[in-house]
Amino acid sequence: MAEAAAKTVLDKISHGHLECPICCCLFKDPKMLDCLHSFCLNCLEEMMSKQKPETEKITCPVCRREMQVPDGGLQSLSSSFFLSSLVDEVKQQEAVLGEASAPTVTCDCGEGKEASWRCLDCSDNLCQECRKAHGRFKSTKDHQIISVGDWHKSKMPPAEHSKPITRMCTIHHDHPLCFFCDTCDTLICSMCAALDHRSAEHNFLKIDDLIRSFRSEVGNILQKFEKSRQHFKSTEKSIKHARNRLQKKLAQARSDIDAKAEAEITKIRNKAKLLTDKVDKIGQKRDTEYEKALMHNRDQLERADQTITAVNDLMSQADDFELLELKPKVMHNLEFQKELKCEPVNHGPSFIGVRCHDIESDAELGEVCVSEKWQLKGEFGKEGTGDEEFQFATAVACFRNGDIVVTDTILKRLSLFSSTGRYKTAVAKGGLMHQLEAPWGVAVSYDDLLFVTDKQKVKVFDTELHFVREFTPSCDDVDGRSESNLQGIVVDNQRMAVANEGRKVISVHNLNGSLIASISNSMVDHDLAISNFGCLVFTNYEGQSLLCVNFEGKEMFRVKTLMNGKAATPAGVLCDDDETIYVAVHSGKKGGFQVQRYDSNGAFVAAVAQGLYNPIEMAFTPAGDVVVADLHSVKIFERM
């Protein structure tokens, strides 16, 4: 059983690491190309023989890199001594196992014939026919060949092969190599250092010191490769997100076009087709660009991975002398890290929409919107204390019928308006029943229940602002803070999250108020949102930051919010179902606010609305428009 297990391990090693990628057999006289990939010399010669005679370049069959053939031909390529040694060792071990389990040794020609001979120079087992052929070829006729039986008796124990190798100088044969001349880029012995390399221009170091420095340098560059790989992965995720968003927007655009076309189908069918073709053409062109970006980045990453694999194999398998001999090639290949160029994400083309026109005799059915912009659709309210006025409109939410709920922090009032801004009713501090202390955040559940944060409690109302119930979130204290001050609240189909600005905690609850989890974070502030990629997104006013954590509290990203390259203060945050994040930010002056769009990785994409007065929190209407609490008014934006 132990012999079978050892044979299986040897098979895996030989198949996975010691087979030539061209002939798929164990390496024979392996040669290494400049890209660090190795092949049998004979396989390379056969490949070159099929090219034009004047061709002086060879293309690596693995990575497809083209490189110059040395002046001395393929024979002068660097030999992969460590591969040859490994092949020889594996063959010896297989022979030992074969001797114990089976009397027959097969010839290395691959035809399954019994081997009777062993070539000590090639380390190959030979059948009778291969023995004769070996003696006919000029390059092998002088090789030492003995019988397989004699070879089994004479071969050294495997332990001998693990002893350190001392490489002798090729000039001074009785002196070991002990220095590396950096000037001449070659290994030298003490006699070489004293005689041929003693002048001032020669700079040589001890092999141990140089190999330690070399390994450290290679390790640092490989770390940079790893950082590049992570950047490529992150960029690919963003590209895919933008591409998916494009497909969703294309589908929505086609749907809008069809809806408009059906209204006057007999008059506009041809125009609808023309517009659809225009949208599809733009979409196809942009999708092709995203595909190119993905393919470019994947090709770059694949090439980087191949380089990393080749270098890692070499660094782990070659001895110090071989590494120093191969140093120029290794460093030349690692230079590719500097050439890595990641195709950036272009979020702009991921948006496409349609603005339809009223039908006229010669007018087009609509126009294609190639970038996302918000258009003011409606506005209500002004500064004051009346029913339709605001002192500090803080948060908004929408019921399924389109009614809009607004909190006013200064007036301590909760007001209900129709979708067009007509005042309906209100709940305020000082009322006879269930008066409000300091209402801030509002959110509406899927079954039209309104959740309001009010100092230390969450109060629940129906669609006409009739009180239903209340509960007190139970949260752990952080940094010694004990005073609860509930601010933002957000609800999805199965849970709600409440931001406790006083205790710096986000509490996650079932819709009945029972606690699910408590997430401590010193950056917790006024507003938060739940994304459809399973995270909590929130802003930090003082820290001028946008943050994202998962429901276990692990931070996914933290980015600074900017306007025109300068730090800007974020307020409200809103997450769309296509993983888009919207943030209301300002630069310090009223009227200088904008709403910005970010992707799911926290990368800024674009400003979608400009010139707001002082926006705080935002909410979606049932139709997909965005309602913004803008200090003294409420604005409704149509997204295009």
C-alpha positions in Angstrom: 0.0 0.0 0.0 2.9 2.4 0.9 4.5 1.6 -2.5 1.3 2.3 -4.3 0.9 5.6 -2.5 4.5 6.6 -3.3 3.9 5.7 -7.0 0.8 7.8 -7.1 2.7 10.8 -5.6 5.5 10.4 -8.2 3.0 10.2 -11.0 1.4 13.5 -9.8 4.8 15.2 -9.6 6.0 14.0 -13.0 2.6 14.8 -14.8 2.1 18.1 -13.1 5.7 19.6 -13.1 8.1 17.4 -15.1 6.4 16.9 -18.4 7.3 19.0 -21.5 4.2 21.0 -22.6 4.9 20.1 -26.2 5.5 16.3 -26.2 3.8 15.7 -22.8 6.6 13.4 -21.8 9.3 13.7 -19.1 11.7 16.5 -20.0 14.8 15.4 -22.1 17.6 18.0 -22.1 15.2 20.8 -21.0 16.0 24.3 -22.2 14.5 27.5 -20.7 13.2 30.4 -22.9 13.4 34.0 -21.8 9.8 33.8 -20.5 11.0 31.1 -18.0 9.0 28.3 -19.6 11.0 25.1 -20.3 10.7 22.6 -23.1 12.7 19.6 -24.4 15.5 20.8 -26.8 14.4 18.3 -29.4 10.8 19.6 -29.2 12.0 23.2 -29.7 14.2 22.1 -32.6 11.2 20.4 -34.3 9.0 23.4 -33.7 11.7 25.7 -35.3 12.2 23.3 -38.2 8.5 24.0 -39.2 9.2 27.7 -39.5 10.8 29.6 -42.4 14.6 29.1 -42.5 15.3 32.8 -42.1 13.2 33.1 -38.9 15.3 34.1 -36.0 12.6 34.3 -33.4 10.7 31.6 -31.5 7.2 31.9 -29.9 6.6 30.2 -26.6 3.8 27.6 -26.9 2.6 28.4 -23.4 2.4 32.2 -23.1 2.7 33.0 -26.9 5.5 35.5 -26.2 7.9 36.0 -29.1 11.6 36.1 -28.4 15.0 36.1 -30.2 16.8 32.9 -30.8 20.4 33.2 -29.3 23.3 33.5 -31.8 24.4 30.0 -30.8 21.0 28.5 -31.7 18.6 26.7 -29.4 21.5 24.6 -28.0 22.9 27.7 -26.3 19.6 28.4 -24.4 19.9 28.1 -20.6 19.6 24.5 -19.5 17.1 23.7 -16.8 19.4 21.8 -14.6 17.0 21.6 -11.7 14.4 20.0 -14.0 16.9 17.5 -15.3 17.9 16.6 -11.8 14.2 16.2 -10.7 13.4 14.0 -13.8 16.4 11.8 -13.0 15.4 11.6 -9.3 11.8 10.7 -10.2 13.0 8.1 -12.7 15.3 6.5 -10.1 12.5 6.4 -7.5 10.1 5.0 -10.0 12.6 2.3 -10.9 13.1 1.4 -7.2 9.3 1.1 -6.7 9.1 -0.8 -10.0 11.7 -3.2 -8.9 9.8 -3.9 -5.7 6.4 -4.2 -7.3 7.0 -5.2 -10.9 10.0 -6.8 -12.6 9.6 -5.0 -15.9 11.1 -1.5 -16.7 9.6 0.1 -19.7 11.4 2.1 -22.4 11.2 5.9 -22.3 10.2 5.9 -26.0 6.6 5.7 -24.8 5.6 2.6 -26.7 5.4 0.4 -23.6 8.3 -1.9 -24.6 10.5 -3.6 -22.0 13.7 -1.7 -21.3 17.0 -3.7 -21.1 19.5 -0.9 -21.2 20.1 2.4 -19.4 21.9 5.4 -20.9 23.9 7.1 -18.0 24.3 10.3 -20.0 20.7 10.8 -21.0 19.2 9.1 -17.8 16.9 7.2 -20.2 15.7 3.5 -20.2 16.1 1.9 -23.6 14.6 -1.0 -25.4 16.6 -3.1 -27.9 15.6 -0.9 -30.9 16.2 2.4 -29.0 19.6 1.0 -27.9 20.6 0.5 -31.6 19.3 3.9 -32.6 21.2 5.5 -29.7 24.4 4.0 -31.2 23.7 5.3 -34.7 23.3 9.0 -33.9 26.4 11.1 -33.8 25.3 13.0 -30.8 24.6 9.9 -28.7 26.9 7.2 -30.0 29.6 7.9 -27.4 27.1 7.7 -24.5 27.8 5.2 -21.7 25.1 2.5 -21.8 24.8 -0.3 -19.3 22.2 -3.0 -18.6 19.2 -2.1 -16.4 20.3 -4.8 -13.9 23.8 -3.4 -13.5 22.3 0.1 -13.2 20.0 -0.9 -10.4 23.0 -2.4 -8.6 25.2 0.6 -9.1 23.0 3.6 -8.6 23.5 5.7 -5.4 20.9 5.9 -2.6 18.4 8.8 -3.0 19.8 10.5 0.1 23.0 11.2 -1.8 21.1 13.4 -4.2 19.9 15.7 -1.4 23.5 16.8 -0.5 24.4 20.4 -1.3 26.0 20.9 -4.7 29.4 22.6 -4.9 29.8 24.1 -8.3 33.5 24.2 -9.5 34.9 27.1 -11.6 35.0 26.3 -15.3 38.4 28.1 -15.6 40.1 27.1 -12.3 38.8 23.6 -12.0 40.0 22.9 -8.5 38.3 26.0 -7.0 34.7 26.3 -6.0 32.5 29.2 -7.2 32.1 31.6 -4.3 31.5 35.1 -5.7 29.3 36.7 -8.2 30.8 39.5 -10.3 28.0 42.0 -10.8 30.0 43.9 -13.5 30.5 40.8 -15.7 27.2 39.2 -14.6 28.9 35.8 -13.9 29.8 33.4 -11.1 33.6 33.4 -10.2 35.9 31.6 -7.8 38.6 33.1 -5.5 41.2 32.7 -8.2 39.1 34.6 -10.7 38.5 37.4 -8.1 42.3 37.6 -7.5 43.4 37.5 -11.1 40.8 38.4 -13.8 38.3 40.5 -11.7 40.5 42.4 -9.3 40.5 45.8 -11.1 38.3 48.6 -9.6 35.6 48.4 -12.2 34.7 44.9 -11.1 32.1 44.7 -8.3 31.7 41.2 -6.8 29.7 39.9 -3.8 29.6 36.7 -1.8 27.0 34.4 -3.2 25.2 34.0 0.1 24.8 37.8 0.4 23.7 38.3 -3.2 21.2 35.4 -3.2 19.6 36.8 0.0 19.3 40.2 -1.6 18.0 38.7 -4.9 15.3 36.6 -3.1 14.2 39.7 -1.2 14.0 41.8 -4.3 12.0 39.1 -6.1 9.7 38.8 -3.1 9.0 42.5 -3.1 8.2 42.6 -6.8 5.9 39.5 -6.4 4.0 41.4 -3.7 3.5 44.2 -6.2 2.2 41.7 -8.7 -0.3 40.5 -6.0 -1.5 44.1 -5.4 -2.0 44.5 -9.2 -4.0 41.2 -9.2 -6.2 42.5 -6.5 -6.7 45.8 -8.3 -7.6 43.9 -11.5 -10.2 41.8 -9.6 -11.8 44.8 -8.0 -11.9 46.6 -11.4 -13.4 43.6 -13.1 -16.2 43.6 -10.5 -16.9 47.3 -11.1 -16.9 46.7 -14.9 -19.3 43.8 -14.5 -21.5 46.0 -12.3 -21.5 48.8 -14.9 -22.2 46.3 -17.6 -25.1 44.7 -15.8 -26.6 48.2 -15.0 -26.3 49.0 -18.7 -28.3 45.9 -19.6 -31.0 46.8 -17.0 -31.2 50.4 -18.3 -31.4 49.1 -21.9 -34.3 46.9 -20.9 -36.0 49.8 -19.1 -35.4 52.0 -22.1 -37.0 49.5 -24.5 -39.9 49.1 -22.1 -40.5 52.9 -22.0 -40.3 53.1 -25.8 -42.8 50.2 -26.1 -45.2 51.9 -23.7 -45.1 55.1 -25.6 -45.4 53.3 -29.0 -48.5 51.4 -27.9 -50.4 54.6 -27.1 -50.5 55.5 -30.8 -49.4 52.3 -32.4 -50.8 53.0 -35.9 -48.9 56.3 -36.2 -45.6 55.6 -34.5 -44.6 52.0 -35.2 -41.9 52.9 -37.6 -40.5 55.7 -35.5 -40.5 53.4 -32.4 -38.4 50.9 -34.4 -35.9 53.6 -35.5 -35.5 54.8 -31.9 -35.1 51.2 -30.6 -32.4 50.5 -33.2 -30.6 53.7 -32.1 -30.7 52.6 -28.5 -29.5 49.1 -29.4 -26.7 50.5 -31.6 -25.4 52.7 -28.8 -25.9 49.9 -26.3 -24.0 47.3 -28.5 -21.2 49.8 -29.1 -20.8 50.5 -25.4 -21.1 46.8 -24.4 -18.3 46.0 -26.9 -16.1 48.6 -25.1 -16.8 47.0 -21.8 -16.1 43.6 -23.3 -12.8 44.9 -24.6 -11.9 46.3 -21.2 -12.6 43.0 -19.5 -10.7 41.0 -22.1 -7.7 43.4 -21.9 -7.6 43.2 -18.1 -8.0 39.4 -18.2 -5.2 39.0 -20.7 -2.9 41.2 -18.6 -3.8 39.3 -15.5 -3.3 35.9 -17.2 0.1 37.0 -18.4 1.0 38.2 -14.9 -0.2 34.9 -13.4 2.0 33.0 -15.9 5.0 35.1 -15.0 4.4 34.7 -11.3 4.0 30.9 -11.6 7.2 30.5 -13.6 9.2 32.7 -11.2 7.8 30.9 -8.1 8.6 27.5 -9.6 12.1 28.6 -10.4 12.6 30.3 -7.0 11.4 27.2 -5.2 13.1 24.5 -7.3 16.4 25.9 -8.5 19.6 26.0 -6.4 21.4 29.2 -5.6 23.9 28.9 -8.5 21.2 28.3 -11.0 19.2 31.2 -9.7 22.2 33.6 -10.0 22.9 32.3 -13.5 19.2 32.9 -14.4 19.0 36.2 -12.5 19.0 38.4 -15.7 16.1 36.5 -17.2 14.1 36.4 -14.0 14.5 40.2 -13.5 13.7 40.8 -17.2 10.4 38.9 -16.8 9.6 40.7 -13.6 9.9 44.0 -15.4 6.5 43.1 -16.9 5.0 44.2 -13.5 5.8 47.8 -14.4 4.1 47.4 -17.8 0.8 46.1 -16.3 -1.9 48.6 -17.3 -5.4 48.1 -15.9 -8.2 49.3 -18.2 -10.2 51.6 -15.9 -13.9 51.5 -15.4 -15.8 54.0 -17.5 -19.2 54.3 -15.7 -20.6 57.0 -17.9 -21.6 54.7 -20.8 -23.4 52.3 -18.5 -26.4 54.6 -18.5 -28.9 54.8 -21.3 -32.5 56.0 -21.2 -35.2 57.5 -23.3 -37.0 60.8 -23.0 -40.2 60.5 -25.1 -41.8 63.4 -26.9 -45.5 64.1 -27.5 -46.4 62.7 -30.9 -46.3 65.2 -33.8 -46.6 64.6 -37.5 -42.9 64.7 -38.3 -41.2 64.5 -34.9 -39.3 61.5 -33.6 -40.9 59.3 -31.0 -38.2 60.4 -28.4 -34.5 61.0 -27.9 -31.8 58.8 -26.4 -30.3 60.0 -23.1 -26.7 58.8 -23.0 -25.9 59.8 -19.4 -27.8 59.9 -16.1 -29.2 63.3 -15.1 -31.9 64.3 -12.7 -34.5 66.7 -13.8 -36.6 68.7 -11.4 -40.1 67.4 -11.7 -41.9 69.2 -8.8 -41.3 71.2 -5.6 -43.5 72.2 -2.7 -43.0 74.1 0.6 -41.2 77.3 1.7 -39.5 78.7 4.8 -42.0 79.3 7.6 -44.0 77.6 10.4 -47.3 77.0 8.6 -48.8 73.7 7.5 -47.1 73.8 4.1 -43.9 75.4 5.3 -40.7 74.1 6.8 -37.9 75.3 9.2 -35.7 72.3 8.7 -37.1 69.6 6.4 -35.0 66.6 7.5 -36.2 63.3 6.1 -38.8 62.0 3.6 -40.5 58.7 2.9 -43.3 57.6 0.4 -46.3 55.4 0.8 -47.3 53.0 -2.0 -50.1 55.5 -3.1 -47.4 58.2 -3.6 -48.1 60.2 -0.5 -45.0 61.9 0.9 -44.1 62.1 4.7 -41.7 64.8 5.8 -40.1 65.3 9.2 -39.2 68.9 10.4 -36.5 68.7 13.1 -36.9 72.3 14.3 -40.7 72.3 14.3 -40.7 68.7 15.7 -43.4 67.8 13.3 -44.3 64.9 11.0 -46.4 66.0 8.0 -48.3 64.1 5.3 -48.6 65.4 1.7 -50.0 64.1 -1.5 -47.7 63.1 -4.4 -48.2 66.6 -5.8 -47.4 68.4 -2.6 -51.0 69.1 -1.3 -51.0 69.2 2.5 -53.1 66.5 4.3 -52.3 66.2 8.0 -49.6 66.3 10.6 -48.4 65.0 14.0 -46.5 67.5 16.2 -45.0 68.0 19.6 -47.6 69.2 22.0 -50.4 67.1 20.5 -52.9 65.3 22.8 -51.9 61.8 21.8 -48.5 60.2 21.1 -46.8 63.6 20.8 -43.3 63.7 19.1 -40.2 64.7 21.0 -37.6 65.1 18.3 -38.6 63.3 15.1 -35.7 62.7 12.6 -35.7 59.7 10.3 -38.6 58.1 8.5 -39.0 54.9 6.5 -42.0 53.0 5.0 -42.2 49.2 5.1 -43.6 47.0 2.3 -47.0 46.8 4.0 -47.3 50.6 4.3 -46.3 51.1 8.0 -44.4 54.3 8.8 -41.4 54.0 11.1 -40.2 57.3 12.8 -37.1 57.7 15.0 -38.0 60.0 17.9 -35.1 60.6 20.3 -34.9 57.2 22.2 -37.9 55.4 20.6 -39.0 54.2 17.2 -42.7 55.0 16.7 -44.9 53.4 14.1 -47.9 55.0 12.2 -50.3 54.0 9.5 -50.9 55.8 6.1 -53.0 58.5 7.8 -50.4 59.1 10.6 -52.5 57.2 13.2 -50.3 55.8 15.9 -49.8 52.0 15.9 -47.1 51.1 18.4 -43.6 52.0 19.5 -40.4 50.3 20.8 -37.1 51.2 22.3 -34.0 49.8 20.4 -31.6 48.1 22.8 -28.1 48.9 21.9 -24.7 48.4 23.5 -22.8 51.6 24.6 -19.6 52.5 22.8 -16.8 54.6 24.1 -18.7 55.3 27.3 -21.6 57.0 25.6 -24.9 56.3 27.3 -27.3 58.9 25.9 -29.4 57.4 23.1 -30.1 59.7 20.1 -31.8 57.9 17.2 -31.3 59.4 13.8 -31.6 57.6 10.5 -33.8 54.6 9.9 -34.1 52.3 6.8 -36.5 49.4 6.1 -36.4 46.6 3.6 -38.7 43.6 3.1 -37.5 41.7 6.2 -35.7 44.0 8.6 -35.0 47.6 9.6 -31.8 49.3 10.7 -31.6 52.3 13.1 -28.6 54.6 13.5 -28.0 55.7 17.1 -25.8 58.8 16.7 -25.5 59.1 20.5 -24.2 55.6 21.2 -22.5 55.1 17.9 -24.4 51.9 17.2 -26.5 50.6 14.3 -29.2 48.3 15.6 -30.8 45.8 13.2 -34.4 44.7 14.0 -37.1 42.5 12.7 -40.1 44.6 11.6 -41.9 43.8 14.9 -39.0 45.6 16.7 -37.2 42.6 18.1 -33.4 42.9 18.0 -31.4 40.9 15.5 -27.9 42.5 15.8 -26.0 45.5 17.2 -23.2 46.9 15.1 -20.8 49.3 16.9 -19.0 51.9 14.7 -17.5 55.2 15.8 -18.5 56.8 12.5 -22.2 56.2 12.8 -24.0 59.5 12.1 -27.4 60.8 10.8 -28.4 58.7 7.8 -28.0 55.2 6.5 -29.4 52.8 3.8 -29.6 49.1 3.1 -28.0 48.0 -0.2 -29.3 45.0 -2.3 -25.8 43.5 -2.1 -26.3 42.8 1.6 -24.6 45.7 3.3 -25.3 48.9 5.3 -24.2 52.2 3.7 -24.0 55.3 5.8 -22.4 58.8 5.8 -20.3 60.6 8.4 -20.9 64.3 8.4 -17.8 65.5 10.4 -15.5 62.9 8.8 -16.7 63.8 5.3 -16.9 60.1 4.5 -19.1 57.4 2.9 -18.9 54.0 4.6 -20.2 50.5 4.0 -20.3 47.6 6.5 -21.8 44.2 6.3 -24.4 42.9 8.8 -21.6 41.5 10.9 -20.0 44.9 11.2 -17.0 44.3 8.9 -16.1 47.4 7.0 -16.3 46.9 3.2 -15.1 50.3 2.2 -14.6 53.9 3.5 -14.1 56.7 1.0 -13.8 60.5 1.3 -16.6 62.5 -0.4 -15.3 65.3 -2.7 -16.6 68.1 -4.9 -14.3 69.4 -7.6 -11.4 67.6 -5.9 -12.0 69.2 -2.5 -13.4 67.6 0.7 -17.2 67.8 0.8 -19.7 67.0 3.5 -22.2 64.2 3.0 -25.7 64.1 4.3 -28.4 61.7 2.9 -27.6 58.4 1.3 -29.9 56.2 -0.8 -29.3 52.8 -2.4 -31.0 51.7 -5.7 -31.8 48.1 -6.7 -29.0 48.1 -9.3 -26.3 48.5 -6.6 -26.1 52.2 -7.2 -25.4 54.5 -4.2 -26.7 58.1 -4.2 -25.2 60.6 -1.7 -26.2 64.3 -1.1 -23.1 66.3 -0.5 -22.2 70.0 -0.2 -19.0 72.2 -0.1 -20.0 74.4 2.8 -22.2 77.0 1.1 -26.0 76.8 0.8 -27.0 76.3 -2.8 -23.7 74.5 -3.6 -25.1 71.1 -3.0 -25.3 68.2 -5.4 -26.3 64.5 -5.5 -23.5 62.2 -6.4 -23.6 58.6 -7.7 -21.2 55.9 -6.4 -20.8 52.2 -7.4 -21.0 49.3 -5.0 -17.3 49.5 -4.3 -17.5 53.1 -3.2 -16.0 54.5 -6.4 -17.4 57.9 -7.4 -19.2 57.8 -10.8 -20.8 61.2 -11.5 -22.8 64.1 -10.1 -26.4 63.5 -11.2 -28.1 66.6 -9.7 -26.7 70.1 -9.1 -27.6 73.3 -7.3 -29.7 72.0 -4.4 -30.1 74.4 -1.4 -29.4 72.1 1.5 -30.5 68.5 1.0 -30.6 66.2 4.0 -32.3 62.8 3.3 -33.8 61.2 0.2 -36.3 58.5 -0.7 -37.7 56.8 -3.8 -41.3 57.3 -5.0 -43.3 54.3 -6.2 -42.7 55.5 -9.8 -38.9 55.5 -9.2 -38.4 59.3 -8.9 -36.4 60.7 -6.0 -37.9 62.9 -3.2 -35.3 65.2 -1.4 -35.8 67.0 1.9 -34.1 70.3 1.0 -34.2 72.3 4.2 -37.1 74.7 3.4 -38.8 72.7 0.7 -39.2 69.2 -0.8 -38.0 68.6 -4.3 -39.0 65.7 -6.6 -36.5 64.7 -9.3 -37.2 62.5 -12.3 -34.2 60.4 -13.1 -33.1 60.3 -16.7 
